[in-house]
Amino acid sequence: MNSPITPDTSADASGWDVEKSAQLYGINNWGSNYFSVSPSGEVQVTVKFGEKTASVSLMEIIDGMRARGLEMPAVLRVRNLLDDRIDTLNTAFARAIEAVDYKNVYRGVFPIKVNQQCHVIEEIADYGQRFHHGFEAGSKAELIIALSHLKDHQSLVVCNGYKDAEFIELGLYARQMGIQCFFVLESLSELKTIISVSQQLDIKPLIGVRIRSSVEVDGHWSSDSGDRSIFGISTTDLLEVVNMLRNEDMLECLQLLHCHLGSQIPNIRNVRFGVLEACRFYAGLVQEGAPMGYLDLGGGLAVDYEGARASTTHSMNYNIDEYCANICESIIETLDPLDISHPVIVSESGRATVAYSSMLLFNVLDVRHSVPPAVREEDLPKDSCEMLRNLFEVNQNFDPERYQECFNDALFYRDEVRELFYHGQASLRERALAESLHESVLQKVNQLIPSLRRVPPELENLPDQLSDIYYGNFSLFQSLPDIWAIDQLFPIMPVHRLTEEPSRKATIADLTCDCDGKIDSFSTPDGNSHTLQLHPVRDGEDYFLGVFLVGAYQETLGDLHNLFGDTNVVNVSVNEDGTFDFVREFQGDSIADVLSYVEYEPKQMREQFRQVAEAAVRSGKINVAQRQKILRAFYDSMYGYTYFEHI
C-alpha cells in the first residue's frame, strides 16, 4: 500500500506550468475525467467513489512497480476504471430508458475478442454481474471462457461467427442448464446444423439472425459498411431462415435480431439511421410470426482518442448518454406505431468498455538529436574542395532576409560534395563536414518558419525532417499493433516533468529492427502532427512516456516481431483514501518463453551451447572457469526479459 503524493505547484523559469502541459497534450479532452496532470507535474489517474474522488500519480505506481522488480515496458491496468466503464454504460442506458419510458431493459455483452486476458474477463464477469452483463463469443475457445466465468443466468451469451457442430452442441448444453445462450446465424448452412444438432439432443435453441445493414458509416471501417459489409445475411436469406424454422416447427426459437454497423463509429447520425433500419427488420420478423424479444445492435460505441468531439476517424461527435438516448428513441419511434412490444436492448460495446483501463508505460533509452556539431574554419581540411568551402560560407554568412536563397545554396553545395564523394574526389571527412554544415543551415531556416507569413512549399516539412528520434523501450508490434496496421491514433505524452516546457519535437521509435517500428502521427489540440513535443532527456535519469486508451485489441493482436514478448502487466486498485494496492502482477515473457512459442526447445538449446563451450575448452580458447561464466550469462539471458533491462 502506498501514500498519496504531496502537491508541488512549481513552474519552470519560462513560465511554463501544468495547465499548459495539459492543453498541449489534450489530456483534459481525451482523459474523460480519468486522467489529468497533478500540481506536481505528473499524470494522475482519478477514480470515483460515490460523490468523492481519489487520485494517484502514475509515477508513484511506476516507483512501486520497479521496487517489486517489474521493469519497463509494462502494461498498467487500473481495475477501478474497468468497473466504472461497465457502470457508466449500464447506468446511461438505465437513464435513457427511464427518460423516454422505454418498456424493457438493457443487457450488455462484452466481446471477448476485444481483450481476452483472463484478469480482464474475470473482472467484467464479477463486477458486471450486478448489471447482468454478459459476453459475446466468436469461437469455441471464447464460448468456453464465457461459460466458465458467467455465474448470473440473467446475463446473455451471444455466439457470433461461424459455428461447427461441436460449438453448437456446447451452446445447447449451456441452454439446457438455463444459460441464455444465443446462436446468431451467419449463413443458411449454419442453420441446418443448428436444427440437426438441436433435434438430436432434443434441446430447443435460442436463435438470432444477423442482417446486413445498408447504412454506410463514417470512420476507418466505412468501406466495409453498407452493402459491402462482410457481416450479415441478405433479406432473401432472412426470409428463407423464417421458412426453414417454420417448416421444422421451430419458429419460436427465433428471438433475436443482430445488426452490427461497424467498429468505432464516430458519427451519431450513423447510429440512429442504423437502429431505425434494424427496427424495420425486427418488425418484419414479428409480422412473419417470430416471437422475437431481443434487439442486438452490435458494437460501434466509439472512444474519443483525440478528444476532439468530432466525427473524425479517431474521435466521436457524441457522448454515451446521447448514444443511449438515440437508440431508445429510434426503437420507440419505429415500433410504437406498429404496436410491437419494445425488445430487450443488447449492445456489444468492447472498445468503450476496456480502452480506458489500460495504458502502456515505457522509458526512453536514447535520443538521436538533429543538432549538428559546430564547424569552424580550422576544421576544414587545407585542401578541401571548393564546394565544401562555399557551403561553409553559406552557413557563416546566413542572412535571415535571404533564408530561401541560403536554403537552396546549402542544398546544392551539399549535393555537389556528395557527388564528388561518390566519384572518390572528396574524402569521408569532407562529406561529414558537408552534412553538418547543411543541417546547420536548415536549423537556422527552421527557426524562422514560425515567424513567416507564408511558408514556401519546399519548407513545409522542414520541422518534421529536423525532429529528434526518441528510442523507446517497447515493441510497437507487440504492444501497439493497431498503430502499424490501421494507423490508429492513441494519446501519448510524458507522465512526469510536466511543470517544464517540452522543448524538443520528436518521433518515437521502438526496439525492433523494422522501419515500420515507429510512431510519427500524433493528435494535438491543433490537429494531427508528425511530431510530439517532449522534454530533453537528462543523463542518468529515466524519462517515462505513457500511451493511453490501449485496453482494446492491442494485447490480443500483438505479435512476436524480433521475438519481443508480452510485457510485464500490473493491475492496481485505487482506494478511497488515495492509496493503491497492487492487486496482481504478471511477469512478461522471458526469452525462453518466446523461443518455445516458435517451436524451439530451451533445454535443448542450452545443451547445444554447452557443447559449443566445451569444444572451446578442449581447443584451449577458454578455460573451465571462463566456460562457467559464459554458460551462466547464456542461462541468465535465456530466462531474462525480452526487453532492455537495467544492469
Helices and strands as residue ranges (DSSP letters): H 18-25, H 27-30, E 35-37, E 43-49, E 52-57, H 58-67, E 74-78, H 79-99, E 106-111, G 112-114, H 118-128, G 129-131, E 134-137, H 140-149, E 156-159, H 165-176, E 180-185, H 188-201, E 206-210, G 222-224, G 226-228, H 235-247, G 251-253, E 254-258, H 268-287, E 294-296, H 320-335, G 336-338, E 344-347, H 351-354, G 355-357, E 358-368, G 377-379, H 386-396, G 400-402, H 403-422, H 428-448, G 449-451, G 457-459, H 462-465, E 468-472, H 476-479, H 481-486, E 492-494, E 504-509, E 518-519, E 522-524, E 527-529, E 532-534, E 544-548, H 554-557, G 561-563, E 568-574, E 580-586, H 591-597, H 602-618, H 624-638
